[in-house]
Every structure is written in C-alpha cells, then in structure tokens.
Amino acid sequence: MKISNLPRFNLAEFPTPIQYLDVLTKKYNGPAIYMKRDDLTSLGMGGNKTRKLEFLIGEALELGKDTLVTAGGIQSNHCRLTAAAAKKAGLGCHLVLNGTEPKVPNGNLLLDKIFGAKIHFCDRKDRDEMLFQVANELAKTDKNPYVIPVGGSNGIGSVGYVNAMLELSLQLKDMDITPDAIIFATSSGGTQAGLALGAKITGFKGDVLGISIDQNKTGSDPFPPVLTKIANATAERIGSDIRMMESDFNLNCEYLGAGYAMPGDLEFNVIQDLSFHEGILLGPVYTARAMGGLIDLIQKGYFTKDQKVLFWHTGGTPELFAWADQLQKKFR
Ligand SMILES: *Cc1c(COP(=O)(O)O)cnc(C)c1O
C-alpha cells in the first residue's frame, strides 16, 4: 500500500480525538457510545471534507492547477471547506451552489464569502452542467482549473478515509477498545467507501454502518453501485488488491425524513439531546440525522447493553445558523 507516497497537502492536525459519551450512554442505558471528533479538524470550522481535500489538493498541486472548482447545496460543508483549503494552499476557488441567494448569507454560505470564494448560483437540475461550464470558462482564460466532484467523493478524496481508518485502528489499540459498530452519516459516498475499504485493510471486524442522509438502496439511482465504484477506484489509487462488492456496504435508509436538508423532529430533538447532555453540537442536515438514527436503533434494541458503538462525527455544525428560525422555536 502506498498512501504515504501519494501527494497530500496538510490541512489539519491528526489524529482527531475519540471521546466516551458518558451521559448519553447512561441516558440510553448502554451500549457504550464513543465519538470520533472529525468535527474538530482544525481548518475553517472542521468536518469530514478536510481529510478528502488533503489528497485532492495534493493532486491538484502536483498537476500544477491553480483554481479549485466544486459544487454543492447552498449550505454545503464541502464547499465551505474547499474555500478554506484553497486559501491555505494558495489556490483560487469557484463554487457552484444550487439554491437562491438569500438577502443575508448565513451558515456555510456566509463562510464561503468570508473565505473569498467566487460563487455561482444555479438550479439543482443545472448543477452538474454548470460545474463543467465554470471550469471550461476558467480554462479559456489564463487559469488552470481542478474540478472536485460533489462531496469530494472519488478515488482520490476517499483515500483520506482509508487513512482515517488506519488512524482509528491505532487509537483503538492504545485505548484498548474494540467497537462493535462504527456509525456515520453517508451522502456522496466518499466517507463510507473509504471507511469500508479501510476496515478490510485493517481487519476491523465490526459493523461499518452508514446512515443515509439522502440516498436509496434501490430505485432509479441506487447508492451501493456508487459506493463500490468509489471504493474500488480508491483501492487502485493506493495500490491495494482488495476489490469491494455491493454486499460489503452496510447502509441504513430508514431516516430520510422529508428529504435532503429538510430537518424535522428527529434532527432537532437529537441536537438538543447532545447539546444538553454532552455539550456537543451536531449539524441539522447530516450529523443530527445520523445520530438520531443511531439513538433510534439503540432504543429499538439493535445493540445490546454490553456492546460498544463509535459515532463518527463528520462535522456540519455551521449549518446550525442557517436553521436559526426552527431552532429558536425549540430552544426558546
Ligand atoms: C459531506 C458530509 C457527510 C457525508 O459524507 P460523504 O462522504 O459525502 O458521504 C457527512 N457529514 C457532513 C457534516 C458532511 O458535510
């Protein structure tokens, strides 16, 4: 394996901490709940895209690119971190965001502006085309654009989460604990693809369970083939012979609620649960949905009292400010 030989641009300090959530564990009467704090990666308010961007920007710099171009929703954490990382790497940054520009930007959109990104607003249906259009326009000038797919989820970005699994396995050895399951929010797939591949590489025997934020197992746009494709591109990139199959991915699609970026009771209740009991913030779109799923599974008896689960906090706390209206009703 050759992860250490791959081009990488350092964006944060690792390892991120692992904490035991004592109050939450007692409240739900077991299993023991641990949390891996990737919300605390030390760039631009943190989150899982930092690990992917280290390898994506590593490649961009190696190829002599000077401008990052990527896309996402108006409250995209990936876009905010791309904007921050671009500054640290001395690169330009163009963001294609689907949604209407609000009068007063808040949450991640405000941060995109503070990080000086050039923003292009569009409709959701035009997003993919717009991404390449922006890159093509830049290429016609004196710029050399590097296009990062939505969520940074490809065989390059996902290396960051194989590496994260190697990091975790050293930490677990030190702490002398073996979780029965790792639970996290999954959406564009790079995190899950990397963790599942990393689990095979490190010999992690527990469940690697993605709580889907917006993807389905079946239907017109099934998610498992996406995960397989990213994971196998990642395996090739790191020179591993492992090949993943759809059955290698454990995916729960029971918590899709009203849809992407439409938080409801599940999310708002668990934001309160974690803030009141642990002083930890979750983001309404991803991490609150995934933690809400985990707590629901615990309450349904999916885990036994003597088991250990590790929730991988993938960030997204700046989203909170974009839902101030709904949150103030709950916390007034
Ligand atoms: C992007 C994101 C995820 C999902 O990660 P993917 O690799 O896109 O599946 C989870 N949590 C947060 C906070 C995110 O921003």
The ligand as a Gaussian input file, in Angstrom:
#p B3LYP/6-31G(d) Opt

LIG

0 1
 C      -20.475000      15.609000       3.322000
 C      -20.871000      15.295000       4.697000
 C      -21.190000      13.973000       5.093000
 C      -21.286000      12.833000       4.124000
 O      -20.041000      12.418000       3.648000
 P      -19.958000      11.763000       2.199000
 O      -18.553000      11.401000       2.054000
 O      -20.429000      12.821000       1.247000
 O      -20.881000      10.598000       2.158000
 C      -21.471000      13.733000       6.414000
 N      -21.473000      14.741000       7.324000
 C      -21.182000      16.010000       6.985000
 C      -21.235000      17.040000       8.037000
 C      -20.887000      16.328000       5.658000
 O      -20.618000      17.600000       5.338000

